[in-house]
């Protein structure tokens, strides 16, 4: 959503629409994470009155979808691909292979046995 998007993005990588959207989702999630955790704690706390828990549940359901952690997707920082991304390197399979063969990844070499 454009209401969350920064005017200038300094990601330092390949940028397309999906990467901009993912960057926005990560930023909005980080800003609202504490509030979401507090509301979830209130909802799951059975010692609180039911009315307070219901209000917390209503507030949580009315929060924007970008504040949910399930909205964030791992993407390749070089190509922007969303599938086949290695978490440790944040690279897609193909980019990982090309960088490993070129010697750009420290501690990674082609296996031979």
C-alpha positions in Angstrom: 0.0 0.0 0.0 1.3 3.4 -0.9 0.4 4.9 2.5 3.2 2.8 4.1 5.8 3.1 1.2 8.8 5.3 1.8 9.4 8.1 -0.7 13.0 7.0 -1.3 14.2 3.4 -1.1 17.9 2.7 -0.3 17.9 -1.1 -0.5 21.3 -1.5 -2.1 20.1 -4.3 -4.4 18.0 -5.0 -7.5 14.6 -3.3 -7.1 11.3 -4.2 -8.6 7.7 -3.9 -7.4 7.8 -7.1 -5.4 10.9 -6.1 -3.6 9.6 -2.7 -2.8 6.4 -4.3 -1.4 8.3 -6.8 0.7 10.5 -4.0 2.1 7.4 -2.1 3.0 5.9 -5.1 4.7 9.1 -5.7 6.7 9.2 -2.1 7.8 5.5 -2.0 8.9 5.8 -5.3 10.7 8.8 -4.1 12.7 7.0 -0.9 13.7 3.9 -2.8 14.9 5.4 -6.0 16.3 5.3 -4.8 19.9 1.7 -3.8 19.7 0.7 -7.1 18.1 2.5 -9.1 20.8 0.8 -7.1 23.5 -2.7 -7.6 22.0 -2.0 -11.3 21.6 -0.9 -11.6 25.2 -4.1 -9.9 26.3 -6.2 -12.3 24.1 -4.5 -15.4 25.5 -4.5 -14.3 29.2 -7.5 -16.1 30.7 -7.4 -14.2 34.0 -8.5 -11.0 32.3 -12.2 -10.2 31.8 -13.8 -11.4 28.6 -14.7 -7.9 27.5 -11.1 -6.7 27.6 -10.0 -9.8 25.7 -12.7 -9.3 23.1 -11.7 -5.7 22.6 -8.1 -6.8 22.1 -9.2 -9.4 19.6 -11.2 -6.8 17.7 -8.2 -4.4 17.6 -5.9 -7.1 16.4 -8.3 -8.1 13.6 -8.6 -4.5 12.5 -4.8 -4.0 12.2 -3.5 -3.8 8.6 -2.5 -7.0 7.0 1.1 -5.8 6.5 1.6 -6.0 10.2 1.3 -9.8 10.1 4.5 -11.9 10.1 3.1 -14.3 7.5 3.1 -11.5 4.9 6.9 -11.4 4.8 8.5 -13.6 2.2 12.2 -14.4 1.7 13.5 -12.9 -1.5 16.8 -13.0 -3.3 18.7 -9.8 -2.7 20.2 -9.9 -6.2 17.4 -11.0 -8.4 14.2 -10.6 -6.4 13.1 -14.2 -6.8 10.7 -15.5 -4.2 11.3 -19.2 -4.7 14.3 -21.3 -4.1 15.9 -18.8 -1.7 18.6 -20.0 0.7 18.0 -18.3 4.0 21.6 -18.2 5.2 22.7 -16.3 2.1 19.5 -14.6 1.0 20.2 -15.7 -2.5 18.3 -17.8 -5.0 19.7 -21.1 -6.0 21.0 -19.8 -9.3 22.6 -16.7 -7.8 24.1 -18.8 -5.0 25.7 -21.1 -7.5 27.1 -18.3 -9.7 28.6 -16.5 -6.7 30.0 -19.6 -5.2 31.7 -20.6 -8.4 33.1 -17.1 -8.7 34.5 -17.2 -5.2 32.3 -14.4 -3.9 31.0 -16.3 -0.9 33.5 -16.9 1.9 33.7 -20.5 3.2 31.8 -21.9 0.2 33.4 -24.1 -2.4 32.3 -26.7 -4.8 32.1 -30.1 -3.2 34.1 -33.0 -4.6 34.6 -36.4 -3.1 
